[in-house]
Amino acid sequence: MSADRISAPAHALQRPGALFHKLAGERRMLPKGERDALVENAAFTYVDRTWVMLWYDPGHAIRSNCGGMTAYRAITTTGDLLWYVAPEGDAPVYHAQCADPFEAIEHATVALGAQADLNRRWTHIERLARDLRSRALQFDVTLEDARLAPICPTGFKAVMASVGLFGARSISGRMAAMLMKVEPGVGYIIHAAWMRTQPPVPEAGGHVTPRAPAVFGAAC
């Protein structure tokens, strides 16, 4: 395994009481007494359906214009505020660290649409992972690849921290392929890294154009 590491300890879990006060403080229009009541009644919902463990506030929610998504103000168990974007039904959720809920919904719409597109090419992604694990294919996976992939950075950081790689700027493709066995979503990042390694596409007349990111359909 090759990893360009920086010295940064993983964030420690915080006590629920401290998290509740911070999350209730996001309800800035409520009087302090009502915010304190939210904390006392633990009026928040715990979620651990992904690698990101968090509490979200059911009463602090913004609906998308199409009505197909809801962004809830949330806080991770390590104290990071974010928007927990949940589509209707059993579709994947998205964690957006931007401050604006409508921007969070926009990020989720693009990312989930991109995931649906890549899911149609999942056989190719699984083949990339097999080749990386067997060392038939070799390239590193970077945090920039994670940023460009349709997976929330919060989730990728949680996966990295779970295997002791918190603070790593890059890992070997083989390690990423191993992580994919535990968290399939890492496959999206592997695909982004593979796209980065592909040569520019030659055009007629000898011009060379860099590969452009794919354009994905929206979820709404």
C-alpha positions as a Markdown table, in Angstrom:
| # | Residue | x | y | z |
|---|---|---|---|---|
| 1 | Met | 0.0 | 0.0 | 0.0 |
| 2 | Ser | 1.2 | 3.5 | -0.8 |
| 3 | Ala | -0.3 | 6.4 | 1.0 |
| 4 | Asp | 0.8 | 10.0 | 1.1 |
| 5 | Arg | -0.2 | 10.8 | 4.7 |
| 6 | Ile | -0.5 | 13.9 | 6.8 |
| 7 | Ser | -0.3 | 13.9 | 10.6 |
| 8 | Ala | -3.9 | 14.4 | 11.6 |
| 9 | Pro | -5.8 | 12.3 | 14.2 |
| 10 | Ala | -9.3 | 11.1 | 13.5 |
| 11 | His | -11.9 | 13.3 | 15.0 |
| 12 | Ala | -13.2 | 12.0 | 18.4 |
| 13 | Leu | -16.8 | 11.2 | 19.0 |
| 14 | Gln | -18.7 | 13.9 | 21.0 |
| 15 | Arg | -21.3 | 13.5 | 23.7 |
| 16 | Pro | -24.9 | 13.6 | 22.4 |
| 17 | Gly | -25.7 | 16.5 | 24.8 |
| 18 | Ala | -23.1 | 18.7 | 23.2 |
| 19 | Leu | -24.2 | 17.7 | 19.7 |
| 20 | Phe | -27.8 | 18.4 | 20.5 |
| 21 | His | -27.0 | 21.9 | 21.7 |
| 22 | Lys | -25.1 | 22.6 | 18.6 |
| 23 | Leu | -27.8 | 21.2 | 16.3 |
| 24 | Ala | -30.6 | 23.0 | 18.2 |
| 25 | Gly | -28.6 | 26.2 | 17.8 |
| 26 | Glu | -29.1 | 26.0 | 14.1 |
| 27 | Arg | -32.8 | 26.8 | 14.8 |
| 28 | Arg | -32.0 | 30.5 | 15.0 |
| 29 | Met | -35.6 | 31.7 | 14.8 |
| 30 | Leu | -36.6 | 29.8 | 17.9 |
| 31 | Pro | -36.4 | 31.4 | 21.3 |
| 32 | Lys | -33.7 | 30.0 | 23.5 |
| 33 | Gly | -36.2 | 28.2 | 25.8 |
| 34 | Glu | -37.7 | 26.3 | 22.8 |
| 35 | Arg | -34.2 | 25.3 | 21.6 |
| 36 | Asp | -33.4 | 24.1 | 25.2 |
| 37 | Ala | -36.6 | 22.0 | 25.1 |
| 38 | Leu | -35.4 | 20.3 | 21.9 |
| 39 | Val | -32.2 | 19.3 | 23.6 |
| 40 | Glu | -34.0 | 18.1 | 26.8 |
| 41 | Asn | -36.4 | 16.0 | 24.8 |
| 42 | Ala | -33.7 | 14.7 | 22.5 |
| 43 | Ala | -36.0 | 15.6 | 19.6 |
| 44 | Phe | -33.5 | 14.4 | 16.9 |
| 45 | Thr | -33.2 | 11.2 | 14.9 |
| 46 | Tyr | -30.1 | 9.0 | 14.8 |
| 47 | Val | -29.0 | 7.6 | 11.5 |
| 48 | Asp | -26.2 | 5.1 | 10.8 |
| 49 | Arg | -27.4 | 3.6 | 7.4 |
| 50 | Thr | -24.2 | 4.7 | 5.8 |
| 51 | Trp | -20.6 | 5.2 | 7.1 |
| 52 | Val | -21.6 | 8.6 | 8.2 |
| 53 | Met | -23.2 | 8.4 | 11.7 |
| 54 | Leu | -25.3 | 11.5 | 12.5 |
| 55 | Trp | -28.3 | 13.0 | 14.3 |
| 56 | Tyr | -30.7 | 15.0 | 12.2 |
| 57 | Asp | -33.5 | 17.5 | 13.1 |
| 58 | Pro | -36.9 | 16.4 | 11.7 |
| 59 | Gly | -38.3 | 19.9 | 12.4 |
| 60 | His | -35.5 | 21.7 | 10.5 |
| 61 | Ala | -36.2 | 20.5 | 7.0 |
| 62 | Ile | -36.3 | 22.1 | 3.5 |
| 63 | Arg | -38.1 | 20.4 | 0.6 |
| 64 | Ser | -36.8 | 20.5 | -3.0 |
| 65 | Asn | -38.9 | 22.4 | -5.6 |
| 66 | Cys | -39.9 | 19.1 | -7.2 |
| 67 | Gly | -40.9 | 17.6 | -3.8 |
| 68 | Gly | -38.7 | 14.6 | -4.3 |
| 69 | Met | -36.0 | 15.4 | -1.8 |
| 70 | Thr | -35.8 | 16.8 | 1.7 |
| 71 | Ala | -32.7 | 18.3 | 3.3 |
| 72 | Tyr | -32.5 | 18.0 | 7.1 |
| 73 | Arg | -30.1 | 20.0 | 9.2 |
| 74 | Ala | -27.8 | 17.4 | 10.8 |
| 75 | Ile | -24.7 | 16.9 | 12.8 |
| 76 | Thr | -22.2 | 14.0 | 12.7 |
| 77 | Thr | -21.2 | 12.1 | 15.9 |
| 78 | Thr | -17.8 | 14.0 | 15.6 |
| 79 | Gly | -19.5 | 17.4 | 15.6 |
| 80 | Asp | -19.6 | 18.4 | 11.9 |
| 81 | Leu | -22.7 | 20.2 | 10.8 |
| 82 | Leu | -24.2 | 19.2 | 7.4 |
| 83 | Trp | -27.4 | 18.7 | 5.4 |
| 84 | Tyr | -28.7 | 15.2 | 5.3 |
| 85 | Val | -30.5 | 15.0 | 2.0 |
| 86 | Ala | -33.0 | 12.2 | 1.7 |
| 87 | Pro | -34.9 | 11.4 | -1.5 |
| 88 | Glu | -38.4 | 9.9 | -1.4 |
| 89 | Gly | -38.6 | 6.2 | -1.0 |
| 90 | Asp | -35.5 | 4.0 | -0.4 |
| 91 | Ala | -33.1 | 5.9 | -2.7 |
| 92 | Pro | -29.6 | 6.6 | -1.5 |
| 93 | Val | -29.1 | 9.6 | 0.8 |
| 94 | Tyr | -26.5 | 12.3 | 0.5 |
| 95 | His | -24.5 | 14.3 | 3.0 |
| 96 | Ala | -23.7 | 17.9 | 1.9 |
| 97 | Gln | -21.4 | 20.1 | 4.0 |
| 98 | Cys | -22.4 | 23.4 | 2.2 |
| 99 | Ala | -24.3 | 25.9 | 4.4 |
| 100 | Asp | -27.2 | 26.5 | 2.0 |
| 101 | Pro | -29.9 | 23.7 | 1.9 |
| 102 | Phe | -30.9 | 24.4 | -1.7 |
| 103 | Glu | -27.3 | 24.1 | -2.7 |
| 104 | Ala | -27.2 | 20.8 | -0.7 |
| 105 | Ile | -30.2 | 19.6 | -2.7 |
| 106 | Glu | -28.6 | 20.6 | -5.9 |
| 107 | His | -25.4 | 18.7 | -5.0 |
| 108 | Ala | -27.5 | 15.6 | -4.1 |
| 109 | Thr | -29.5 | 15.8 | -7.3 |
| 110 | Val | -26.4 | 15.9 | -9.5 |
| 111 | Ala | -24.5 | 13.2 | -7.4 |
| 112 | Leu | -27.4 | 10.7 | -7.3 |
| 113 | Gly | -28.1 | 11.2 | -11.0 |
| 114 | Ala | -24.4 | 10.5 | -11.6 |
| 115 | Gln | -24.5 | 7.4 | -9.5 |
| 116 | Ala | -27.5 | 6.1 | -11.5 |
| 117 | Asp | -25.5 | 6.6 | -14.7 |
| 118 | Leu | -22.4 | 4.8 | -13.3 |
| 119 | Asn | -24.6 | 2.0 | -12.0 |
| 120 | Arg | -25.4 | 1.1 | -15.6 |
| 121 | Arg | -21.6 | 0.6 | -16.1 |
| 122 | Trp | -21.0 | -1.2 | -12.8 |
| 123 | Thr | -19.6 | -4.3 | -14.6 |
| 124 | His | -16.8 | -2.1 | -15.9 |
| 125 | Ile | -16.1 | -0.7 | -12.4 |
| 126 | Glu | -16.0 | -4.2 | -10.9 |
| 127 | Arg | -13.5 | -5.2 | -13.6 |
| 128 | Leu | -11.3 | -2.2 | -12.7 |
| 129 | Ala | -11.4 | -3.2 | -9.0 |
| 130 | Arg | -10.5 | -6.9 | -9.8 |
| 131 | Asp | -7.6 | -5.7 | -12.0 |
| 132 | Leu | -6.4 | -3.4 | -9.2 |
| 133 | Arg | -6.5 | -6.1 | -6.6 |
| 134 | Ser | -4.6 | -8.5 | -8.9 |
| 135 | Arg | -2.1 | -5.7 | -9.7 |
| 136 | Ala | -2.9 | -6.2 | -13.5 |
| 137 | Leu | -3.8 | -2.5 | -13.3 |
| 138 | Gln | -2.0 | 0.1 | -11.1 |
| 139 | Phe | -2.9 | 3.7 | -10.3 |
| 140 | Asp | -3.4 | 5.7 | -7.1 |
| 141 | Val | -6.7 | 7.1 | -5.9 |
| 142 | Thr | -6.5 | 10.7 | -4.5 |
| 143 | Leu | -8.8 | 13.0 | -2.5 |
| 144 | Glu | -9.3 | 15.0 | -5.7 |
| 145 | Asp | -10.7 | 11.8 | -7.3 |
| 146 | Ala | -13.1 | 11.6 | -4.4 |
| 147 | Arg | -14.1 | 15.2 | -4.8 |
| 148 | Leu | -14.9 | 14.6 | -8.5 |
| 149 | Ala | -16.7 | 11.3 | -7.9 |
| 150 | Pro | -20.5 | 11.3 | -7.2 |
| 151 | Ile | -20.0 | 10.4 | -3.5 |
| 152 | Cys | -20.1 | 12.8 | -0.7 |
| 153 | Pro | -16.6 | 13.6 | 0.7 |
| 154 | Thr | -17.9 | 13.0 | 4.3 |
| 155 | Gly | -18.7 | 9.4 | 3.5 |
| 156 | Phe | -15.3 | 8.8 | 1.9 |
| 157 | Lys | -13.5 | 10.4 | 4.8 |
| 158 | Ala | -15.5 | 8.1 | 7.2 |
| 159 | Val | -14.4 | 5.0 | 5.2 |
| 160 | Met | -10.8 | 6.2 | 5.2 |
| 161 | Ala | -10.9 | 6.8 | 9.0 |
| 162 | Ser | -12.4 | 3.4 | 9.6 |
| 163 | Val | -9.3 | 1.7 | 8.2 |
| 164 | Gly | -6.8 | 4.0 | 9.9 |
| 165 | Leu | -6.1 | 6.2 | 6.9 |
| 166 | Phe | -7.6 | 9.4 | 8.3 |
| 167 | Gly | -5.6 | 12.3 | 6.8 |
| 168 | Ala | -4.3 | 10.4 | 3.8 |
| 169 | Arg | -4.1 | 12.5 | 0.6 |
| 170 | Ser | -3.9 | 9.4 | -1.6 |
| 171 | Ile | -4.0 | 5.6 | -1.4 |
| 172 | Ser | -3.0 | 2.9 | -3.9 |
| 173 | Gly | -5.7 | 1.7 | -6.3 |
| 174 | Arg | -5.3 | -1.7 | -4.8 |
| 175 | Met | -6.2 | -0.5 | -1.3 |
| 176 | Ala | -9.2 | 1.4 | -2.8 |
| 177 | Ala | -10.3 | -1.8 | -4.5 |
| 178 | Met | -10.0 | -3.6 | -1.1 |
| 179 | Leu | -12.1 | -0.9 | 0.5 |
| 180 | Met | -14.7 | -1.3 | -2.3 |
| 181 | Lys | -15.4 | -4.8 | -0.9 |
| 182 | Val | -16.6 | -3.2 | 2.3 |
| 183 | Glu | -18.1 | 0.0 | 0.9 |
| 184 | Pro | -19.2 | -0.4 | -2.8 |
| 185 | Gly | -19.5 | 3.3 | -3.2 |
| 186 | Val | -15.7 | 3.5 | -3.4 |
| 187 | Gly | -16.2 | 2.1 | -6.9 |
| 188 | Tyr | -17.3 | 5.6 | -8.0 |
| 189 | Ile | -14.0 | 7.0 | -6.8 |
| 190 | Ile | -12.0 | 4.3 | -8.5 |
| 191 | His | -13.8 | 5.1 | -11.8 |
| 192 | Ala | -13.0 | 8.8 | -11.4 |
| 193 | Ala | -9.3 | 7.9 | -10.8 |
| 194 | Trp | -9.3 | 5.7 | -13.9 |
| 195 | Met | -10.8 | 8.5 | -16.0 |
| 196 | Arg | -8.0 | 10.7 | -14.8 |
| 197 | Thr | -5.4 | 8.3 | -16.1 |
| 198 | Gln | -6.9 | 8.0 | -19.6 |
| 199 | Pro | -5.1 | 9.8 | -22.4 |
| 200 | Pro | -6.7 | 12.8 | -24.1 |
| 201 | Val | -9.0 | 12.0 | -27.0 |
| 202 | Pro | -7.5 | 12.8 | -30.5 |
| 203 | Glu | -9.7 | 14.7 | -32.9 |
| 204 | Ala | -9.7 | 15.1 | -36.7 |
| 205 | Gly | -7.0 | 17.4 | -37.8 |
| 206 | Gly | -4.6 | 16.4 | -35.1 |
| 207 | His | -6.1 | 18.5 | -32.3 |
| 208 | Val | -6.2 | 16.9 | -28.8 |
| 209 | Thr | -9.0 | 17.6 | -26.4 |
| 210 | Pro | -8.8 | 16.6 | -22.7 |
| 211 | Arg | -11.5 | 14.2 | -21.6 |
| 212 | Ala | -14.5 | 16.2 | -20.2 |
| 213 | Pro | -16.5 | 15.1 | -17.2 |
| 214 | Ala | -19.7 | 13.3 | -18.1 |
| 215 | Val | -23.0 | 15.2 | -17.9 |
| 216 | Phe | -25.5 | 13.4 | -15.7 |
| 217 | Gly | -29.3 | 13.7 | -15.5 |
| 218 | Ala | -30.9 | 15.2 | -12.4 |
| 219 | Ala | -32.8 | 13.2 | -9.9 |
| 220 | Cys | -35.7 | 15.6 | -9.9 |
